[in-house]
Amino acid sequence: MKEPRKQARRNRMRKVLIVDDETMIREGLRYVIDWKAYGFEIVGTAENGEIGLEKIEKLKPDVVIADIKMPGKNGLEMINA
């Protein structure tokens, strides 16, 4: 018999945040992948690293998909902050 906590962890949807300066990429990633089928849900998007950091702190995503080259704070600077 499986423990309820382990079962809940397996069934929990993983939260994803998409950070990219290109609207078409942000929206495309949101709709081209059947996130729910893989156990993920998009909890937010951000158009640059500064907003991405704010949303990471607020939304506490499990996964962040970030563009490397963005104006302002880029993806690498964001993950090193």
C-alpha positions as CSV (number, residue, x, y, z in Angstrom):
1,M,0.0,0.0,0.0
2,K,1.4,3.4,-1.0
3,E,1.8,6.1,1.6
4,P,-0.7,9.0,1.1
5,R,2.1,11.6,1.1
6,K,4.1,9.9,-1.6
7,Q,0.9,9.4,-3.6
8,A,0.1,13.1,-3.3
9,R,3.6,14.1,-4.4
10,R,3.4,11.9,-7.5
11,N,0.0,13.4,-8.4
12,R,1.0,17.0,-7.8
13,M,1.2,19.1,-10.9
14,R,4.7,20.7,-11.3
15,K,4.6,24.4,-11.6
16,V,6.4,26.0,-14.7
17,L,7.3,29.6,-15.3
18,I,8.3,30.7,-18.8
19,V,10.7,33.7,-19.1
20,D,11.4,35.1,-22.6
21,D,11.4,38.6,-24.2
22,E,9.6,37.3,-27.3
23,T,5.8,37.1,-26.9
24,M,5.4,34.5,-29.6
25,I,7.9,32.2,-27.9
26,R,6.2,32.7,-24.4
27,E,2.7,32.0,-25.8
28,G,3.9,29.3,-28.2
29,L,5.5,27.3,-25.4
30,R,2.3,27.7,-23.4
31,Y,0.1,26.2,-26.1
32,V,2.2,23.9,-28.3
33,I,2.9,21.5,-25.4
34,D,0.2,19.6,-23.6
35,W,1.7,20.5,-20.2
36,K,-1.1,18.8,-18.2
37,A,-0.4,15.4,-20.0
38,Y,3.1,15.5,-18.6
39,G,2.1,16.6,-15.1
40,F,3.0,20.3,-15.5
41,E,1.0,23.5,-15.3
42,I,2.1,27.0,-16.5
43,V,1.8,29.2,-13.5
44,G,3.1,32.4,-15.2
45,T,5.2,34.1,-17.8
46,A,7.6,37.0,-17.7
47,E,9.1,39.1,-20.5
48,N,12.5,39.7,-18.8
49,G,14.8,38.5,-16.0
50,E,13.8,41.2,-13.6
51,I,10.1,40.3,-13.8
52,G,11.1,36.6,-13.9
53,L,12.9,37.0,-10.5
54,E,9.9,38.6,-9.0
55,K,7.6,35.9,-10.3
56,I,10.0,33.1,-9.1
57,E,9.8,34.6,-5.6
58,K,6.1,34.9,-5.7
59,L,5.0,31.8,-7.5
60,K,7.7,29.4,-6.4
61,P,7.8,27.3,-9.6
62,D,9.4,23.9,-9.8
63,V,10.7,24.6,-13.3
64,V,11.8,27.8,-15.0
65,I,12.3,27.9,-18.8
66,A,14.3,31.0,-19.5
67,D,15.8,32.6,-22.6
68,I,19.5,33.3,-22.3
69,K,19.6,36.6,-24.3
70,M,17.0,39.1,-23.1
71,P,17.3,42.9,-22.6
72,G,18.0,44.0,-19.1
73,K,18.7,41.1,-16.9
74,N,19.3,38.0,-19.1
75,G,18.5,34.4,-18.3
76,L,22.0,33.7,-16.9
77,E,22.0,36.7,-14.7
78,M,18.5,35.8,-13.5
79,I,19.5,32.3,-12.4
80,N,22.6,33.6,-10.7
81,A,20.7,36.2,-8.7
